[in-house]
Amino acid sequence: MKVRRPRLLILVCWLMSSWISGLALPSVAAQTTEEPIQKSVVKKAEGGVLLKASSGKAPVPAPLLNTTVTMTISGLIARTTVSQEFRNPSDEWAEGVYVFPLPDQAVVDHLRMKIGERMIEGKIQERAQAKKTYNTAKAKGQPASLMEQERANIFTTSVANIAPHAPITIEIEYQEVVQYDQGRFSLRFPMVVGPRYIPGQPQNILEPSPSQHGLGWAPNTDQVPDASRITPLVQHPSHRPLNPIALHIDLAPGMLLQNIESPTHPIAITKQGTNTYHVSLQDTATYADREFELIWAPLSHDTPQASVFTEQRDGETFLFLQLMPPTATSAEQRIIPREVIFVIDTSGSMGGSSLKQAKAALTLALTRLTPNDTFNLIQFNSVTHRLYPTARLASGSRIHEAQRYVKGLKAAGGTEMQTALTHALAQGANQEASHRLRQIVFITDGLVGNEEALFAILQRDLQDRRLFTVGIGSAPNGHFMRKAAQFGKGTFTYIGTTTEVQDKMNRLFLKLEHPALTDITIQSGGSTVRNLLPNPLPDLYAGEPLTVAFQTTTLPDSITITGKQAGTHWETTQSLVDAKPRTGITVHWARQKIAQLMDQRTRQKDKTLLQQSIVELALKHHMVSRYTSLVAVDVTPVRSDAQTLHSHALKKNLPNGMQYEAIIGWPQTATPATLYLALGSIMLCLTWLWSRQHLAG
């Protein structure tokens, strides 16, 4: 009897220690299992088909997805239709949930659901109401689709009641404005959502917010309350790639072209008529695993100087203006001493080709510093490290030291960007640097989930610094990169392949090294133009156009644009008399207005009025936003109550060049796993010591 009681207590202590250690398992599981965290029991299958176990029955294959993208580019406006075919390969009724990217400045305004020969047009509703409409239709057995915005560049499509062995096609239509920079037009189409690093403490999973509950691999946290909605499941690279995609572009640039190219994909180009072209992917077996970029350059004499378009709606006039800034003269190109803080992301998501691109870009940037400049270098992953405590003069020996430091950088750990950003903004804070042009060059893939917290820091602490972001990798977070540069009155440069580093960094150097056109104002009749977007107007750099939209009841004959270039006054007048009518200007203005209101959310505690204004704008212009969704319902039920509906979260590919092991190795949340493991270890030790003492007695 003396032996049995100690053995019983030993068993109890051992079970307690195992339970305490087990509290850390959600975080550990995300690091060691092949599949990231999932909300349902899922079994692996060869060939990339997601199989879901269902109450002892054979696993049910998830719907398969095929995507066709059709773009029509006319001058500066691009109209795109994304056709997503969800095909159910099983004998069961299915619901597919697919998280996917779109351009962060896209205006999504149409959703159509095609079932056989029937086409159902989607309606715009407030997000909660649209979700309710969808769920009601799903429960009644009616085919339905729902499109929701998670971020400016992340969306979710849900499709309910897909019949066995049948397809449902969802068509999404959006508009965007073509980008122009240093003699080249460009357009990007993202194809895959890169895995986001999710910081913060997990929220109570027993009481999830219905509007924020998702099927992703990460739990919602206090810093990223919708993490489960922006972390779609990832296909293991050892399996066949998923989500084949076809892309067709009709390009009518309105001018003679020098060349058309894509640095990201092989393309086929067919000339169709005078200055019109058809562009398609050369490889018919293309999968959604990287961003697509198309670049076209006009002949030198066709470089645009000004483009002005208008649209009338409900008694109001909406105007879109794109004006080229002045070309810098040799006198204006004098060298201004700079303080440059380079920040490089060395987290796990940057592993492989991304870090090679980042190191090549940073090494090249260091060579452009002059002895009159000061600089520092900050790297970050789970921790942040500075090369010097504060910025140092860019002597030859320090440049070599920095280049050796860059050469030794390796990718590992999480993306704790907030600390690195705080360090960069603190550089030079206590120094007399008023005579220097203060710049931050931020090199990262931007794959984080807490964008709004980072934007708040930038808006609060940037002061007179200029922030230039360099997006690295095959699927960077373009929304974060572009918006961060906007807050910093800098620019965003996207580098998708190593072969682009030299060209795109040289283009960035022109902007870094030469004065910008600053303090820009637009006036009409001596008064500042109202409802001007963006507001405030950004700085301009070499080869960059001023692009604005505004709303007015009476269109003025002309506007006057003023600014400062290298400290001297600059002014030009642009006539609006010959502005050309063009559809799409109204929704472009509305999209910019919603973006401005969303930016204000980071500075206001009470967001009720802002949300109401966004909803009113989005409903008026039939646009998807953070608070409005598109929903389409077929009124005819096709599934009976006796037939079970199986829901599936569709997986995505890992972005091209990204290392799967590094992503799975991320700490998914800031859970106290280490503490739990330590407590478990202590309990085991105490159990062992206690057993030795009592069994010996």
C-alpha positions in Angstrom: 0.0 0.0 0.0 2.9 2.3 0.7 4.0 1.9 -2.9 0.7 2.3 -4.6 -0.2 5.8 -3.4 3.2 7.3 -4.5 2.7 5.6 -7.9 -0.8 7.1 -8.2 0.6 10.6 -7.3 3.4 10.1 -9.8 0.8 9.3 -12.5 -1.2 12.4 -11.6 1.9 14.7 -11.7 3.0 13.2 -15.0 -0.5 13.8 -16.5 -0.4 17.4 -15.2 3.0 18.0 -16.7 1.9 16.5 -20.0 -1.2 18.7 -20.0 0.8 21.9 -19.3 3.3 21.1 -22.0 0.5 20.3 -24.4 -0.8 23.8 -24.1 2.0 24.8 -26.3 1.2 22.2 -29.0 -0.9 24.5 -31.3 2.1 26.7 -31.9 4.5 23.6 -32.2 2.1 21.8 -34.5 2.2 24.7 -36.9 5.9 24.3 -37.1 6.2 20.5 -37.5 3.2 19.2 -39.4 2.9 19.2 -43.1 -0.4 21.0 -43.1 -0.7 24.4 -41.3 -3.4 24.8 -38.6 -6.8 23.7 -39.9 -10.3 24.1 -38.5 -11.5 20.6 -39.5 -10.1 17.1 -39.7 -8.2 16.9 -43.0 -6.4 14.0 -44.6 -3.5 14.4 -47.1 -4.0 13.3 -50.7 -1.7 12.9 -53.6 -2.2 15.2 -56.5 -3.2 18.3 -54.5 -6.8 17.4 -53.8 -7.9 18.5 -50.3 -9.8 15.6 -48.7 -12.1 16.2 -45.7 -13.1 13.3 -43.4 -16.8 13.2 -42.7 -18.2 11.1 -39.8 -16.5 7.8 -40.6 -17.1 7.9 -44.3 -14.6 8.2 -47.1 -12.9 11.6 -47.4 -14.7 14.1 -49.6 -12.6 15.8 -52.3 -12.8 19.6 -52.2 -13.9 21.6 -55.3 -11.3 22.3 -57.9 -10.6 25.8 -59.1 -9.7 27.1 -62.6 -9.2 30.8 -63.2 -9.4 32.8 -66.4 -8.4 36.5 -66.3 -9.4 38.8 -69.2 -8.1 42.4 -69.2 -9.0 45.3 -71.5 -6.6 48.2 -71.3 -7.7 51.5 -73.0 -5.3 54.3 -72.4 -4.9 54.7 -68.6 -7.9 52.6 -67.6 -7.9 48.8 -67.2 -11.0 46.8 -66.9 -10.6 43.2 -65.8 -12.9 40.2 -65.4 -11.7 37.3 -63.2 -13.6 34.1 -64.0 -13.4 31.4 -61.2 -14.8 28.0 -62.1 -15.5 25.9 -59.0 -15.9 22.3 -60.1 -17.2 19.7 -57.6 -15.4 16.3 -58.2 -17.3 14.4 -55.5 -20.7 12.7 -55.1 -21.6 15.1 -52.3 -22.9 18.7 -52.3 -20.2 21.1 -51.7 -19.4 24.7 -50.6 -16.0 26.2 -51.6 -14.3 29.0 -49.7 -11.4 30.6 -51.6 -9.1 33.4 -50.3 -7.4 35.2 -53.2 -5.6 38.5 -54.0 -6.6 41.4 -56.3 -4.7 44.7 -57.0 -5.0 46.8 -53.9 -6.4 49.8 -55.9 -8.9 47.8 -57.8 -12.6 48.9 -57.8 -14.6 45.7 -57.6 -18.1 46.5 -58.7 -19.7 43.4 -60.4 -20.2 39.8 -59.4 -22.0 37.3 -61.6 -22.8 33.6 -60.9 -23.2 31.2 -63.9 -25.0 27.9 -63.4 -25.4 26.1 -66.7 -27.0 28.6 -69.0 -28.3 30.9 -66.3 -26.4 34.0 -65.2 -27.3 35.7 -61.9 -26.1 39.2 -61.3 -24.8 40.0 -57.8 -26.1 42.8 -55.6 -24.2 45.1 -53.3 -25.2 45.0 -49.6 -23.8 45.9 -46.3 -21.4 43.2 -45.3 -23.4 41.7 -42.4 -26.6 41.7 -44.5 -24.8 40.1 -47.5 -23.5 37.4 -45.2 -27.0 36.8 -43.9 -28.4 36.7 -47.4 -25.8 34.1 -48.4 -26.3 31.9 -45.3 -30.0 31.9 -45.7 -29.7 30.8 -49.3 -27.1 28.2 -48.4 -29.5 26.7 -45.7 -32.4 26.6 -48.2 -30.3 24.6 -50.7 -30.1 27.5 -53.2 -26.9 28.1 -55.2 -25.3 31.3 -53.9 -22.0 33.2 -54.0 -20.5 35.9 -51.7 -17.5 38.1 -52.2 -16.0 39.8 -49.2 -13.0 42.1 -48.8 -10.5 41.3 -46.0 -7.8 43.8 -47.0 -7.5 46.2 -49.8 -5.8 43.3 -51.7 -7.3 40.2 -50.1 -10.8 38.9 -50.9 -12.8 35.8 -50.1 -15.2 34.1 -52.5 -17.7 31.6 -51.0 -19.8 29.4 -53.3 -22.6 27.3 -51.7 -24.5 24.3 -53.0 -22.3 23.1 -55.9 -24.0 20.0 -57.2 -22.0 16.7 -57.4 -19.8 16.6 -60.5 -21.0 20.0 -61.6 -19.4 23.5 -61.9 -20.4 26.9 -60.8 -18.6 29.9 -62.4 -18.1 33.2 -60.5 -17.2 36.3 -62.6 -15.7 39.2 -60.7 -15.2 42.5 -62.5 -13.0 45.4 -61.4 -11.4 48.6 -62.7 -8.0 50.1 -62.0 -5.7 52.8 -63.3 -2.5 51.9 -65.2 0.7 53.1 -63.5 3.3 55.3 -65.3 6.9 55.8 -64.1 10.1 57.0 -65.9 8.9 56.4 -69.4 7.1 53.1 -68.9 3.5 52.0 -68.2 2.9 49.0 -66.0 0.1 46.8 -64.6 0.4 44.1 -62.0 -2.0 41.2 -61.3 -1.4 39.3 -58.1 -2.2 35.5 -58.2 -1.5 34.2 -54.7 -1.8 35.4 -51.1 1.6 35.1 -49.5 1.6 33.6 -46.0 1.2 36.4 -43.4 3.1 36.5 -40.2 0.6 36.9 -37.4 1.7 38.5 -34.1 -0.3 38.8 -30.9 -2.1 36.7 -28.3 -4.8 34.4 -29.6 -8.4 35.4 -28.9 -10.9 33.2 -27.1 -11.6 30.6 -29.7 -14.8 29.6 -27.9 -16.4 32.9 -28.6 -15.3 33.9 -32.1 -16.7 37.0 -33.7 -19.0 35.7 -36.5 -17.8 38.5 -38.9 -14.1 37.6 -38.3 -14.3 33.8 -38.2 -12.5 32.2 -41.0 -11.0 28.9 -42.2 -7.3 29.9 -42.3 -4.4 28.3 -40.6 -3.9 31.1 -38.0 -6.2 31.9 -35.1 -7.4 35.4 -34.6 -5.3 37.4 -32.2 -5.5 40.7 -30.3 -3.2 42.3 -32.9 -4.7 40.7 -36.0 -8.4 40.0 -35.1 -9.2 38.6 -38.5 -6.1 36.4 -38.9 -8.2 33.3 -39.7 -9.6 35.1 -42.7 -6.3 36.1 -44.4 -4.2 32.9 -43.9 -5.5 30.4 -46.5 -4.2 26.8 -46.3 -1.0 26.1 -48.2 -0.3 23.3 -50.6 2.9 21.4 -49.8 5.4 21.8 -52.7 5.8 18.0 -52.9 2.3 17.8 -54.3 1.0 18.9 -57.7 0.5 22.7 -57.9 -3.1 23.9 -57.6 -5.3 26.6 -59.3 -4.3 26.8 -63.0 -4.7 30.2 -64.5 -5.1 31.6 -68.0 -4.6 35.3 -68.8 -5.6 37.3 -71.8 -5.0 41.1 -72.3 -6.3 43.4 -75.0 -4.0 46.3 -75.0 -4.9 49.6 -76.7 -2.5 52.1 -75.3 -3.5 55.0 -77.6 0.1 55.6 -78.7 3.0 54.0 -80.6 4.9 51.5 -78.5 8.6 50.8 -78.3 8.2 47.4 -76.6 5.9 45.2 -74.5 7.4 42.8 -71.9 6.7 40.8 -68.7 9.6 40.3 -66.3 7.6 37.7 -64.4 6.1 35.3 -67.1 6.8 34.3 -70.7 4.2 36.0 -72.8 2.9 35.8 -76.4 2.2 39.1 -78.2 0.0 39.4 -81.3 -0.6 42.7 -83.0 -4.3 43.1 -83.9 -4.5 46.5 -85.6 -3.1 50.0 -85.4 -1.6 50.3 -81.9 -3.6 47.4 -80.5 -2.2 44.1 -79.2 -3.3 40.9 -77.6 -1.1 39.5 -74.8 -1.4 36.0 -73.3 0.6 33.7 -71.2 3.0 31.6 -73.3 2.8 28.6 -71.0 -0.6 27.0 -71.0 0.2 25.2 -67.8 0.6 28.2 -65.6 -0.4 28.1 -61.9 -1.3 30.8 -59.5 2.0 31.1 -57.6 3.4 34.6 -58.3 2.4 38.1 -59.4 2.1 38.9 -63.1 3.5 42.2 -64.3 3.1 43.7 -67.8 5.3 46.6 -68.9 4.9 48.7 -72.1 7.1 51.6 -73.2 5.9 54.3 -75.7 8.3 55.7 -78.2 10.2 58.6 -76.7 8.3 61.3 -78.6 5.0 59.8 -77.3 5.9 60.2 -73.7 2.6 61.6 -72.2 2.7 65.1 -70.8 -0.9 65.4 -69.7 -4.1 63.3 -69.7 -7.4 64.8 -68.6 -10.7 62.8 -68.5 -14.1 63.7 -67.1 -17.4 61.9 -66.4 -20.8 63.4 -65.5 -23.1 61.7 -63.0 -26.1 62.9 -61.0 -25.4 66.6 -61.8 -21.8 66.4 -60.7 -18.5 66.3 -62.7 -15.7 64.0 -61.8 -12.2 64.6 -63.2 -9.1 62.5 -63.6 -5.8 64.3 -64.3 -2.3 62.8 -64.9 0.4 65.4 -65.5 4.1 64.9 -65.9 6.3 66.9 -63.6 9.2 69.0 -64.9 12.5 67.4 -65.9 15.2 68.2 -63.5 18.0 70.5 -64.8 21.6 70.0 -64.1 21.5 72.8 -61.6 18.7 71.2 -59.7 20.5 67.9 -59.7 23.1 69.1 -57.2 24.0 66.5 -54.5 22.2 67.1 -51.2 23.7 65.3 -48.2 21.4 62.5 -47.1 20.8 60.4 -44.0 19.7 57.0 -45.4 18.5 54.2 -43.1 18.3 50.9 -44.8 16.0 48.3 -43.3 16.1 44.7 -44.6 13.7 41.9 -43.8 15.5 38.6 -43.0 12.5 36.6 -41.8 11.7 33.1 -42.9 9.4 34.2 -45.7 12.4 35.9 -47.3 14.2 32.6 -47.6 15.5 31.5 -51.0 15.4 33.8 -54.0 13.8 36.6 -52.1 16.8 37.2 -49.8 19.1 37.0 -52.8 17.2 39.8 -54.5 17.1 41.8 -51.3 20.8 41.5 -50.6 21.7 42.3 -54.2 19.5 45.4 -54.0 20.9 46.6 -50.7 24.5 46.0 -51.8 23.9 48.1 -54.9 22.3 50.8 -52.9 25.3 51.1 -50.6 27.6 51.8 -53.5 25.5 55.0 -54.3 26.2 56.6 -51.0 28.7 59.6 -51.0 31.2 60.5 -48.3 28.9 63.4 -47.3 26.0 61.0 -46.6 25.3 59.2 -43.3 23.7 55.8 -43.1 22.8 52.9 -41.0 21.6 49.3 -41.6 18.9 47.5 -39.7 17.9 43.9 -40.2 14.9 42.2 -38.6 13.2 38.9 -38.3 12.0 37.7 -34.8 14.6 40.2 -33.4 16.0 43.5 -34.7 19.7 44.3 -35.1 21.4 47.6 -36.1 24.8 47.7 -37.7 25.6 50.9 -35.8 23.9 52.5 -32.7 23.2 55.6 -34.8 23.8 56.7 -38.4 27.5 57.0 -39.4 29.3 58.9 -42.2 29.5 56.7 -45.4 33.3 56.3 -45.5 34.8 53.7 -47.8 35.7 51.4 -44.9 32.2 51.6 -43.5 30.7 50.8 -46.9 32.9 47.7 -47.1 31.9 46.8 -43.6 28.2 47.1 -44.4 28.6 45.1 -47.6 30.3 42.3 -45.6 27.4 42.4 -43.1 24.9 42.1 -45.9 26.7 39.2 -47.4 26.3 37.2 -44.2 22.6 37.8 -43.7 20.4 34.7 -43.5 16.7 34.2 -43.5 15.0 32.7 -40.4 12.3 33.5 -37.8 9.2 35.6 -37.8 8.4 39.1 -39.2 8.5 41.4 -36.2 8.3 44.5 -38.3 7.0 46.9 -35.7 10.3 47.0 -33.7 12.4 47.5 -36.8 10.2 50.3 -38.0 10.4 52.0 -34.6 14.2 51.7 -34.6 14.4 53.2 -38.1 12.2 56.2 -37.1 14.3 56.8 -34.0 17.5 57.1 -36.0 18.8 60.6 -36.0 16.1 61.8 -33.7 18.6 63.4 -31.3 21.0 64.6 -34.0 21.2 67.9 -35.8 20.2 66.7 -39.2 18.1 69.6 -40.6 20.5 70.0 -43.5 20.2 66.4 -44.6 17.5 64.8 -46.7 16.3 62.0 -44.4 15.3 58.8 -46.1 14.3 55.3 -45.1 14.7 52.5 -47.7 12.6 49.5 -46.5 13.3 46.2 -48.3 10.8 43.5 -47.5 8.0 41.2 -48.8 5.6 42.9 -46.5 4.0 39.6 -45.5 2.4 40.7 -42.2 -1.1 40.7 -40.9 -1.0 43.8 -38.6 -0.7 46.4 -41.3 -3.0 49.0 -39.6 -0.8 49.1 -36.5 2.3 49.8 -38.7 0.4 52.5 -40.6 -0.5 54.2 -37.4 3.2 54.3 -36.4 4.2 55.8 -39.8 1.5 58.4 -39.6 2.5 59.4 -36.1 6.3 59.3 -36.2 7.6 59.8 -39.8 7.9 63.6 -39.4 10.0 65.0 -42.3 11.5 61.6 -43.3 10.7 60.0 -46.7 10.0 56.3 -46.8 10.8 54.3 -49.9 9.6 50.6 -50.0 11.2 47.9 -52.1 8.9 44.9 -52.5 10.8 41.6 -52.9 9.7 38.2 -54.0 7.1 36.6 -56.3 4.1 37.6 -54.2 4.8 40.6 -51.9 2.1 42.4 -49.9 1.6 45.2 -52.4 -1.1 47.0 -50.3 1.3 47.4 -47.4 4.2 48.4 -49.5 2.4 51.0 -51.6 0.4 52.5 -48.6 3.5 52.7 -46.4 5.3 54.6 -49.2 2.3 56.9 -49.5 2.3 57.8 -45.8 6.1 58.4 -46.1 5.7 60.5 -49.3 8.1 58.2 -51.0 7.7 55.5 -53.7 7.1 51.8 -54.0 9.5 49.7 -56.2 8.6 46.1 -57.0 11.4 43.6 -57.8 10.0 40.2 -58.8 13.2 38.5 -60.1 16.9 38.8 -59.5 17.4 39.9 -63.2 15.4 43.1 -62.4 17.5 44.3 -59.5 19.9 46.4 -61.5 17.3 48.2 -63.6 14.7 48.8 -60.9 17.2 49.9 -58.3 18.8 52.3 -60.8 15.4 53.8 -61.3 14.9 54.1 -57.5 18.3 55.8 -57.2 17.1 58.6 -59.5 14.4 59.3 -57.0 16.5 59.0 -53.9 19.3 61.2 -55.1 17.5 64.1 -56.8 15.1 66.6 -55.2 11.4 65.9 -55.3 8.7 68.3 -56.3 7.3 69.1 -52.9 4.5 71.2 -51.3 2.2 70.7 -54.2 -1.1 72.6 -54.4 -3.8 72.7 -57.0 -5.9 75.9 -57.3 -8.7 77.2 -59.5 -9.6 80.8 -59.7 -7.4 81.6 -56.7 -9.0 79.1 -54.4 -7.8 75.5 -53.6 -9.7 72.8 -55.4 -12.1 70.9 -53.0 -12.7 67.2 -52.9 -9.2 66.6 -54.3 -7.7 63.1 -54.0 -5.3 62.0 -52.8 -5.2 64.4 -49.9 -2.6 65.5 -49.0 -0.9 65.5 -52.4 2.3 63.4 -52.5 5.8 64.4 -53.3 6.9 63.7 -56.9 10.1 62.2 -58.1 12.0 61.8 -61.4 9.8 60.6 -64.2 6.7 60.3 -62.0 3.4 61.9 -63.0 1.0 63.8 -60.7 -2.3 61.8 -60.7 -5.3 63.3 -59.0 -9.1 63.0 -59.1 -11.6 65.5 -57.9 -15.4 66.1 -57.8 -17.0 69.4 -58.6 -20.4 70.8 -59.6 -18.9 73.2 -62.2 -15.8 72.2 -64.2 -13.3 75.1 -64.3 -11.6 76.1 -67.5 -8.2 75.5 -66.0 -6.3 74.7 -62.8 -2.9 76.0 -61.6 -0.5 73.5 -60.0 2.4 74.9 -57.8 5.2 73.3 -55.9 8.8 73.5 -54.9 11.7 71.9 -56.8 15.1 72.0 -55.0 13.7 74.9 -52.9 12.6 77.1 -55.8 9.0 77.9 -56.8 7.5 75.9 -59.7 4.2 76.5 -61.4 2.2 75.3 -64.4 -1.4 75.8 -65.7 -3.4 73.0 -67.2 -6.4 73.6 -69.4 -9.5 71.5 -68.7 -11.5 72.7 -71.7 -10.5 69.8 -73.9 -11.0 67.1 -71.2 -12.2 63.9 -72.8 -15.3 62.1 -71.5 -14.5 58.6 -70.2 -16.5 56.1 -68.2 -15.0 54.8 -64.9 -13.8 58.2 -63.6 -16.6 58.4 -61.0 -15.8 55.0 -59.5 -12.1 55.8 -59.5 -12.8 58.9 -57.5 -15.1 57.0 -55.1 -12.4 54.3 -54.6 -9.8 57.0 -53.7 -12.3 58.6 -51.3 -12.9 55.3 -49.5 -9.2 54.8 -49.3 -8.8 58.2 -47.7 -11.5 57.4 -45.1 -9.9 54.0 -44.4 -6.6 55.8 -43.7 -8.3 57.9 -41.1 -9.4 54.8 -39.2 -5.9 54.4 -37.7 -6.1 57.9 -36.1 -9.7 57.7 -34.7 -11.0 55.6 -31.8 -14.7 56.0 -32.7 -14.9 54.6 -36.3 -18.7 54.6 -36.5 -19.1 57.7 -38.6 -16.3 56.7 -40.9 -17.8 53.3 -41.4 -21.1 54.8 -42.2 -19.6 57.2 -44.8 -17.7 54.3 -46.4 -20.9 52.2 -46.6 -22.9 55.1 -48.2 -20.2 55.7 -50.8 -19.8 52.0 -51.6 -23.5 51.4 -51.9 -24.0 54.4 -54.1 -21.3 53.4 -56.5 -21.9 49.6 -56.2 -18.5 48.8 -54.9 -17.0 46.1 -52.6 -15.3 47.6 -49.6 -14.3 46.5 -46.0 -18.0 47.0 -45.0 -19.9 46.1 -48.2 -20.0 42.8 -50.1 -21.5 41.4 -53.3 -23.9 38.5 -53.1 -25.7 36.5 -55.8 -28.5 34.0 -55.1 -30.3 31.6 -57.4 -33.9 31.6 -56.2 -34.4 27.9 -57.2 -33.4 25.4 -54.5 -31.4 22.5 -55.8 -30.3 20.7 -52.6 -32.9 19.1 -50.3 -32.7 19.2 -46.5 -31.8 15.5 -46.4 -28.6 16.1 -48.4 -25.5 17.2 -46.4 -23.5 20.2 -47.5 -19.7 19.8 -47.1 -17.7 23.0 -46.6 -14.1 23.2 -47.9 -11.4 25.8 -47.5 -9.6 25.8 -50.8 -5.8 25.6 -50.6 -3.4 27.9 -52.4 0.2 27.4 -53.7 3.2 28.5 -51.9 4.6 31.7 -53.7 7.3 30.8 -56.2 10.7 30.7 -54.6 9.5 30.8 -51.0 10.7 28.0 -48.7 7.9 26.0 -47.2 9.9 24.9 -44.1 10.7 28.5 -43.2 7.0 29.5 -43.2 5.9 26.5 -41.2 8.7 27.4 -38.7 7.2 30.7 -37.9 5.8 31.2 -34.5 2.1 31.6 -35.5 1.2 33.7 -32.5 2.8 35.1 -29.4 1.4 32.3 -27.2 3.3 31.6 -24.0 4.4 28.2 -25.4 7.9 28.5 -23.9 6.4 29.2 -20.5 4.1 26.2 -20.7 6.9 23.9 -21.8 9.1 25.2 -18.9 6.3 24.6 -16.4 5.8 21.1 -17.9 9.5 20.4 -17.6 9.6 21.6 -13.9 6.6 19.3 -13.1 8.4 16.4 -14.6 11.6 17.1 -12.6 9.6 17.5 -9.4 7.8 14.2 -10.2 11.1 12.4 -10.7 12.6 13.8 -7.5 9.5 13.1 -5.4 9.3 9.5 -6.8 13.0 8.9 -6.0 12.5 10.1 -2.4 9.3 8.1 -1.7 10.1 4.9 -3.5 13.5 4.8 -1.8 11.7 5.1 1.5 
